[in-house]
Structures are given as structure tokens and as C-alpha cells.
Amino acid sequence: MMDRRAFFSTLGGAAAVEAMSSEARADALEHYMVQQLDQAAPTAPSTDAPLPGATARRGVGSLFVAGRGPDGPRALTKLDPMPPRPTLLDFFKLRFAPANHVLQSATRALTTGMSEETVLACLLHDVVLNMVKPDHGWWGAQLVEPYVSEKVSWGIRYHQALRFFPDPSVGYEYPEQYNRIFGRDYVPDPYIQQAYTFAKSHKWYMEARLITVNDLYAFDPNARVSIEPFIDIVGRQFRQPTEGLGYDGSPVAHMWRTIARPDMPL
């Protein structure tokens, strides 16, 4: 069971949570749970505005802010250098680790017999949180779009909106935790509702929906997961550029360079 009071305290208390939009609250909750899995208490879940006195906006990615421990802020950890031609697996090892949540999500998809495209989408659906947190479905889809099938990137883009809407056909219920944290009377922002309306009638709706299914049930603090079972799937389904991610001249190369080199001043 999540500590509701501890979660609220990271956002500035109940009054601050009440002032947030529903989408900001939902994103804050997911980011809090992901960071708990990675054994780093959250300091920067996304909201509409920073706390008074904050030195970083809450939507900043995990690589760019220090975590918090019981005694206050922790120092930023030193990052190992990336190889000259970094691969997706290098990013998982050197920038995304421990990546517990997405590995749990992909493991669940794999063990329940889902397609390789769905497994890959689950593996990648939240990795962009290392760089930026608001609208992470859209940012995440853009990050991987040149290297995966159109269906995979589409599913990642729309999984964010589908979190708010149940689908009994696949056993996805509206998260009770959302009700406990945010209340039972709020509705998502209009653009989220519009995205859901579009997605539910699309031919790839189920791709995004299956990401939410494997997303919701991938927060087990006792799970032991690894990238190893997915190496072959990545090899078959992810178009690794020979120049290395960040150096292939794609429209998103700069995003991978930002994750690889978050200490660059300019």
C-alpha cells in the first residue's frame, strides 16, 4: 500500500495537491511510484508550478535532479561515460538503470504471451521520464519513433490518455489508487479526453491499451527483473543506427544526446 501522506508531502501537502489539475496529479503519482521502485524518493513529480523556493521545475527529467532521502536531498550521482556508438542496451545500462518499472511491464507482457511489438512498447513506454515528465506519452513516442514500428510508437503516445479510462474487455479497471489520491469527482483535461476518443476508434487502439494493462500492474517492489530476456527482441524490433543513438542525424538524435550527456552546459 502506498503511503498517501508521504506522497502528498512530496507535492507540498494536501492544499498543493488540491490545486493541481487531474492530469498533473496522475503523472505525479506514476512518477512517484516509478521512483520508489528505483529506490530514489521523488523530488520532482510533475505539477503545474514548482513549490515556493524550488530550484528546479517538477517536470524536469530524473537525470537532471537530485533525489531525496529521509535526511534531505541526495547528491547527484556521477554518470559513467557512454560508448562512442551507444546502443539502446547501453542506455538501459548507463542512463535508464535500474528501470525497474518498465522491465516489470515488459516482463509481464512477455510472460503473458503478447507480441514482440507490445513487449518492446512496454519496455520503452516510460524511458523518456529520464529527460522530461509532462506529456510523457507524446515525448516518449517521439524519442523512439525513427527506430520502431509505427504501431509501437503510436501505442506509446496514446497509453498516457488511456490510463484514465477503463476497458473491461482486457481487465483494465480505473485505478482505485487514483480515486484514493485524487478523489472520485475529477475528469481529465480536455486534450486527454480528445486523445482517448481518437485512440479508442483507431485500428491500433489495443496496442496502447495493452501498454496500460502492463503499466498498471508493474509496481511490485519485490520483483527481480533484468534486461537480458529482451535482448533478442530489441535486436529484432529496434532499428539500432550504426552511428549510435544520438549521432545518426535523425530528427530525435538531439534527444538521445541530451540523455547521454545531461551535464552539457550549452
Backbone hydrogen bonds in HBPLUS format (Angstrom, degrees):
<---DONOR---> <-ACCEPTOR-->    atom                        ^
c    i                          cat <-CA-CA->   ^        H-A-AA   ^      H-
h    n   atom  resd res      DA  || num        DHA   H-A  angle D-A-AA Bond
n    s   type  num  typ     dist DA aas  dist angle  dist       angle   num
A0007-PHE N   A0003-ASP O   3.02 MM   4  6.32 159.4  2.06 154.0 160.0     1
A0008-PHE N   A0004-ARG O   2.97 MM   4  6.22 165.7  1.99 152.3 155.7     2
A0009-SER N   A0005-ARG O   2.95 MM   4  6.16 151.9  2.03 145.5 153.3     3
A0010-THR N   A0006-ALA O   3.29 MM   4  6.61 141.2  2.45 143.0 151.2     4
A0010-THR N   A0007-PHE O   3.15 MM   3  5.44 132.3  2.39 103.1 114.8     5
A0011-LEU N   A0008-PHE O   2.95 MM   3  5.28 146.0  2.07 106.9 117.5     6
A0013-GLY N   A0008-PHE O   2.90 MM   5  4.93 161.8  1.93 138.5 133.8     7
A0012-GLY N   A0009-SER O   3.27 MM   3  5.13 164.2  2.30 100.2 104.9     8
A0017-VAL N   A0013-GLY O   3.13 MM   4  6.46 157.1  2.19 151.6 158.5     9
A0018-GLU N   A0014-ALA O   2.94 MM   4  6.14 156.7  1.99 149.2 155.3    10
A0019-ALA N   A0015-ALA O   3.25 MM   4  6.50 139.2  2.43 139.2 148.7    11
A0019-ALA N   A0016-ALA O   3.20 MM   3  5.24 129.8  2.47  95.0 107.6    12
A0020-MET N   A0017-VAL O   3.07 MM   3  5.28 153.3  2.14 106.7 114.9    13
A0025-ARG N   A0021-SER O   2.99 MM   4  6.30 154.8  2.06 151.1 158.3    14
A0026-ALA N   A0022-SER O   2.96 MM   4  6.21 161.3  2.00 151.0 155.6    15
A0027-ASP N   A0023-GLU O   2.96 MM   4  6.17 164.8  1.98 152.1 156.1    16
A0028-ALA N   A0024-ALA O   2.91 MM   4  6.02 157.2  1.96 144.0 151.0    17
A0029-LEU N   A0025-ARG O   2.92 MM   4  6.18 156.2  1.98 150.3 156.1    18
A0030-GLU N   A0026-ALA O   3.04 MM   4  6.32 168.1  2.06 153.1 155.5    19
A0031-HIS N   A0027-ASP O   2.93 MM   4  6.08 168.9  1.94 156.0 159.2    20
A0032-TYR N   A0028-ALA O   2.92 MM   4  6.02 152.1  2.00 144.2 152.2    21
A0033-MET N   A0029-LEU O   2.99 MM   4  6.26 160.0  2.03 153.7 158.2    22
A0034-VAL N   A0030-GLU O   2.94 MM   4  6.18 158.7  1.98 152.7 158.7    23
A0035-GLN N   A0031-HIS O   2.97 MM   4  6.10 164.6  1.99 148.1 152.3    24
A0036-GLN N   A0032-TYR O   2.96 MM   4  6.18 148.0  2.06 144.0 153.1    25
A0037-LEU N   A0033-MET O   3.13 MM   4  6.39 155.3  2.20 144.0 149.7    26
A0038-ASP N   A0034-VAL O   3.13 MM   4  6.47 145.8  2.25 143.2 152.9    27
A0040-ALA N   A0035-GLN O   2.97 MM   5  5.31 171.9  1.97 154.1 153.5    28
A0039-GLN N   A0036-GLN O   3.02 MM   3  5.01 157.9  2.07 107.8 110.5    29
A0068-ARG N   A0041-ALA O   3.39 MM  27  5.23 167.9  2.41 134.7 136.5    30
A0054-ALA N   A0051-LEU O   3.03 MM   3  5.38 160.7  2.07 136.6 135.6    31
A0060-VAL N   A0057-ARG O   3.20 MM   3  5.96 166.1  2.22 124.1 125.5    32
A0133-LYS N   A0059-GLY O   2.99 MM  74  4.92 151.7  2.07 148.2 147.5    33
A0061-GLY N   A0131-MET O   3.09 MM  70  3.94 126.0  2.40 121.6 106.7    34
A0064-PHE N   A0061-GLY O   3.04 MM   3  5.69 155.8  2.10 119.1 126.1    35
A0062-SER N   A0129-LEU O   3.16 MM  67  6.53 156.3  2.22 137.6 141.9    36
A0063-LEU N   A0130-ASN O   3.18 MM  67  5.34 167.7  2.20 130.2 134.0    37
A0074-ARG N   A0067-GLY O   2.73 MM   7  5.40 176.6  1.74 150.3 149.2    38
A0069-GLY N   A0072-GLY O   2.85 MM   3  5.29 175.7  1.85 148.7 147.5    39
A0072-GLY N   A0069-GLY O   3.15 MM   3  5.29 168.6  2.17 113.3 114.5    40
A0245-LEU N   A0086-PRO O   2.90 MM 159  5.63 159.2  1.94 161.1 156.3    41
A0090-ASP N   A0087-THR O   3.07 MM   3  5.06 122.0  2.42  94.6 109.2    42
A0091-PHE N   A0087-THR O   3.11 MM   4  6.55 151.6  2.20 147.9 155.1    43
A0092-PHE N   A0088-LEU O   3.00 MM   4  6.39 152.9  2.07 148.7 156.4    44
A0093-LYS N   A0089-LEU O   3.03 MM   4  6.24 151.6  2.11 143.5 150.8    45
A0094-LEU N   A0090-ASP O   2.78 MM   4  5.86 164.4  1.81 156.0 160.4    46
A0095-ARG N   A0091-PHE O   2.84 MM   4  5.01 152.0  1.92 133.9 138.9    47
A0096-PHE N   A0091-PHE O   2.76 MM   5  5.98 158.0  1.81 158.8 160.0    48
A0103-LEU N   A0099-ALA O   3.09 MM   4  6.17 159.5  2.13 157.4 163.9    49
A0104-GLN N   A0100-ASN O   2.89 MM   4  6.05 152.4  1.97 146.9 154.6    50
A0105-SER N   A0101-HIS O   2.90 MM   4  6.15 158.9  1.95 150.1 156.4    51
A0106-ALA N   A0102-VAL O   2.90 MM   4  6.09 165.7  1.92 149.0 152.0    52
A0107-THR N   A0103-LEU O   2.89 MM   4  5.95 152.5  1.97 141.7 150.0    53
A0108-ARG N   A0104-GLN O   2.95 MM   4  6.16 156.8  2.00 150.2 155.5    54
A0109-ALA N   A0105-SER O   3.11 MM   4  6.42 157.0  2.16 145.5 151.8    55
A0110-LEU N   A0106-ALA O   2.87 MM   4  6.08 155.5  1.93 148.8 155.7    56
A0111-THR N   A0107-THR O   2.91 MM   4  6.07 168.0  1.92 154.2 156.8    57
A0112-THR N   A0108-ARG O   3.12 MM   4  6.14 133.6  2.34 140.3 150.7    58
A0114-MET N   A0109-ALA O   3.03 MM   5  5.40 162.9  2.06 169.1 163.5    59
A0113-GLY N   A0110-LEU O   3.18 MM   3  5.38 160.8  2.22 109.9 112.2    60
A0119-VAL N   A0115-SER O   2.96 MM   4  6.28 161.4  2.00 152.9 158.5    61
A0120-LEU N   A0116-GLU O   2.90 MM   4  6.09 163.0  1.93 148.6 152.9    62
A0121-ALA N   A0117-GLU O   2.91 MM   4  6.14 158.3  1.96 146.3 152.7    63
A0122-CYS N   A0118-THR O   2.93 MM   4  6.17 157.3  1.98 151.8 157.2    64
A0123-LEU N   A0119-VAL O   2.96 MM   4  6.22 149.3  2.06 145.4 154.5    65
A0124-LEU N   A0120-LEU O   3.01 MM   4  6.24 140.4  2.17 147.8 158.1    66
A0125-HIS N   A0121-ALA O   2.93 MM   4  5.65 123.3  2.26 145.3 157.9    67
A0127-VAL N   A0124-LEU O   3.37 MM   3  5.56 159.5  2.42 109.6 115.2    68
A0129-LEU N   A0126-ASP O   3.06 MM   3  5.77 166.0  2.08 121.8 126.4    69
A0130-ASN N   A0127-VAL O   3.22 MM   3  6.14 172.5  2.23 122.3 124.6    70
A0131-MET N   A0128-VAL O   2.80 MM   3  5.46 158.1  1.85 120.8 127.5    71
A0132-VAL N   A0128-VAL O   2.99 MM   4  6.25 166.5  2.01 158.5 161.9    72
A0138-TRP N   A0135-ASP O   3.11 MM   3  5.68 121.0  2.48 112.3 124.2    73
A0139-TRP N   A0135-ASP O   3.13 MM   4  6.42 171.9  2.13 159.0 161.1    74
A0140-GLY N   A0136-HIS O   2.76 MM   4  5.55 153.4  1.83 135.3 144.1    75
A0141-ALA N   A0137-GLY O   3.04 MM   4  6.13 153.9  2.11 140.1 146.5    76
A0142-GLN N   A0138-TRP O   3.10 MM   4  6.31 162.9  2.13 149.1 153.6    77
A0143-LEU N   A0139-TRP O   2.96 MM   4  6.17 153.3  2.03 149.2 156.5    78
A0145-GLU N   A0141-ALA O   2.98 MM   4  5.76 126.5  2.28 146.6 160.7    79
A0147-TYR N   A0144-VAL O   2.92 MM   3  5.60 156.2  1.98 128.0 135.7    80
A0239-ARG N   A0147-TYR O   2.69 MM  92  4.52 172.3  1.70 140.3 142.9    81
A0153-SER N   A0149-SER O   3.26 MM   4  6.65 167.2  2.27 159.4 160.4    82
A0154-TRP N   A0150-GLU O   2.95 MM   4  6.03 154.7  2.02 145.3 153.2    83
A0155-GLY N   A0151-LYS O   2.96 MM   4  6.10 158.4  2.01 145.3 150.7    84
A0156-ILE N   A0152-VAL O   3.08 MM   4  6.36 159.5  2.12 151.4 156.4    85
A0157-ARG N   A0153-SER O   3.02 MM   4  6.22 158.8  2.07 147.0 152.7    86
A0158-TYR N   A0154-TRP O   3.16 MM   4  6.43 159.9  2.20 154.4 157.9    87
A0159-HIS N   A0155-GLY O   3.01 MM   4  5.97 126.4  2.31 145.2 157.4    88
A0162-LEU N   A0158-TYR O   3.24 MM   4  6.47 164.2  2.27 153.6 158.1    89
A0164-PHE N   A0161-ALA O   3.34 MM   3  6.28 162.2  2.37 124.8 126.7    90
A0165-PHE N   A0162-LEU O   3.11 MM   3  5.40 166.5  2.13 115.6 119.9    91
A0167-ASP N   A0172-TYR O   2.79 MM   5  5.09 161.5  1.83 145.3 151.5    92
A0170-VAL N   A0167-ASP O   3.17 MM   3  6.10 163.4  2.20 127.9 130.7    93
A0172-TYR N   A0167-ASP O   3.16 MM   5  5.09 155.6  2.22 139.6 132.1    94
A0171-GLY N   A0168-PRO O   3.14 MM   3  4.69 159.9  2.18  95.6 101.8    95
A0178-TYR N   A0175-PRO O   2.95 MM   3  5.37 135.7  2.15 106.8 118.0    96
A0179-ASN N   A0176-GLU O   3.01 MM   3  5.08 115.4  2.44  96.1 111.6    97
A0180-ARG N   A0176-GLU O   2.98 MM   4  6.38 157.2  2.04 153.0 159.3    98
A0181-ILE N   A0177-GLN O   2.97 MM   4  6.09 157.2  2.02 147.1 152.8    99
A0182-PHE N   A0178-TYR O   2.77 MM   4  5.60 164.0  1.80 150.3 156.0   100
A0183-GLY N   A0179-ASN O   2.93 MM   4  4.67 142.0  2.08 120.0 128.7   101
A0192-ILE N   A0189-ASP O   2.99 MM   3  5.40 130.5  2.25 110.6 123.6   102
A0193-GLN N   A0189-ASP O   3.13 MM   4  6.52 157.4  2.19 153.8 160.7   103
A0194-GLN N   A0190-PRO O   2.87 MM   4  6.14 157.4  1.93 153.0 159.5   104
A0195-ALA N   A0191-TYR O   2.98 MM   4  6.11 151.7  2.06 135.8 143.3   105
A0196-TYR N   A0192-ILE O   2.96 MM   4  6.22 156.6  2.02 149.5 155.4   106
A0197-THR N   A0193-GLN O   2.96 MM   4  6.21 163.3  1.99 150.8 155.1   107
A0198-PHE N   A0194-GLN O   3.01 MM   4  6.24 158.8  2.06 148.8 154.1   108
A0199-ALA N   A0195-ALA O   2.86 MM   4  6.02 164.8  1.88 149.3 154.1   109
A0200-LYS N   A0196-TYR O   2.89 MM   4  5.96 163.9  1.91 160.1 162.2   110
A0201-SER N   A0198-PHE O   3.38 MM   3  5.87 149.9  2.47 108.4 116.0   111
A0202-HIS N   A0199-ALA O   3.03 MM   3  5.10 165.5  2.05 111.2 115.1   112
A0205-TYR N   A0202-HIS O   3.10 MM   3  5.21 160.0  2.15 116.0 115.1   113
A0207-GLU N   A0204-TRP O   2.96 MM   3  5.43 137.0  2.15 112.1 123.9   114
A0209-ARG N   A0205-TYR O   3.01 MM   4  6.26 161.1  2.05 151.5 157.6   115
A0210-LEU N   A0206-MET O   2.86 MM   4  5.90 157.9  1.91 145.9 150.0   116
A0211-ILE N   A0208-ALA O   3.17 MM   3  5.22 128.1  2.45  95.6 109.1   117
A0212-THR N   A0208-ALA O   3.24 MM   4  6.68 153.9  2.31 147.0 153.1   118
A0213-VAL N   A0209-ARG O   3.01 MM   4  6.38 152.5  2.09 148.6 156.8   119
A0214-ASN N   A0210-LEU O   3.08 MM   4  6.24 164.6  2.11 144.0 147.3   120
A0215-ASP N   A0211-ILE O   2.73 MM   4  5.78 127.6  2.01 141.4 157.5   121
A0216-LEU N   A0212-THR O   2.93 MM   4  5.96 167.0  1.95 153.0 153.2   122
A0218-ALA N   A0215-ASP O   3.34 MM   3  5.49 145.4  2.47 121.6 116.4   123
A0223-ALA N   A0220-ASP O   3.19 MM   3  5.45 167.7  2.21 112.9 116.7   124
A0230-PHE N   A0227-ILE O   2.96 MM   3  5.63 157.2  2.01 125.6 133.0   125
A0231-ILE N   A0228-GLU O   3.29 MM   3  5.55 175.1  2.29 117.4 118.9   126
A0234-VAL N   A0230-PHE O   2.87 MM   4  6.05 163.9  1.90 157.8 161.9   127
A0235-GLY N   A0231-ILE O   2.99 MM   4  6.22 156.0  2.05 143.7 150.7   128
A0236-ARG N   A0232-ASP O   2.99 MM   4  6.28 142.7  2.13 144.1 153.6   129
A0237-GLN N   A0233-ILE O   2.81 MM   4  5.84 157.1  1.86 156.1 162.6   130
A0238-PHE N   A0234-VAL O   2.86 MM   4  5.10 149.2  1.96 142.2 143.6   131
A0240-GLN N   A0238-PHE O   3.02 MM   2  5.83 119.5  2.40 112.0  95.8   132
A0244-GLY N   A0241-PRO O   3.04 MM   3  5.32 152.1  2.12 108.0 116.7   133
A0247-TYR N   A0244-GLY O   2.98 MM   3  5.52 161.7  2.01 140.8 141.7   134
A0253-ALA N   A0250-SER O   3.17 MM   3  5.16 172.3  2.18 110.2 112.2   135
A0255-MET N   A0252-VAL O   2.94 MM   3  5.33 135.2  2.15 109.1 121.3   136
A0257-ARG N   A0253-ALA O   2.97 MM   4  6.33 155.2  2.04 151.3 159.1   137
A0258-THR N   A0254-HIS O   2.94 MM   4  6.09 147.0  2.05 138.6 147.2   138
A0259-ILE N   A0255-MET O   3.16 MM   4  6.49 152.5  2.24 143.4 149.7   139
A0260-ALA N   A0256-TRP O   2.88 MM   4  6.08 156.2  1.94 147.2 154.6   140
A0261-ARG N   A0257-ARG O   2.77 MM   4  5.84 150.9  1.85 149.2 156.0   141
A0264-MET N   A0261-ARG O   3.26 MM   3  5.91 167.0  2.28 122.5 123.3   142
